[in-house]
Amino acid sequence: MAASLAFGSLGVILLVPVMVVASLMASHDRIRGSAFGLLTGAGLLSLFIAHRRGSEIEFDPRPWLVVGILLVAAGVIGHAVRSRRTNA
């Protein structure tokens, strides 16, 4: 997820460092537990882009809107399922 954000903003310049940091983050349980928050945050960023760019005639905000909604929903549902499993 973070790699796709890096590629979209600054291209391949940040792709390798982001992949290294992501792999280091995935190895820690405490950080891995907040992965759904990262997913939701990326979705909110997509929704913000859709909102800001929606007024431009040549820009179609619908792909950003769909991706944003899907990411936010996946993050919220994933966090709810994980919380239910750990509490049960």
Buried (B, 14 or more C-beta within 10 A) or exposed (E): BBBEBBBEEEEEEBBEEBEEBBEEBEEEEEEEEEBBEBBBBBBBBBBEBBEEEEEEEEEEBEEBBEBBBEBBEBBBEBBEEEEEEEEE
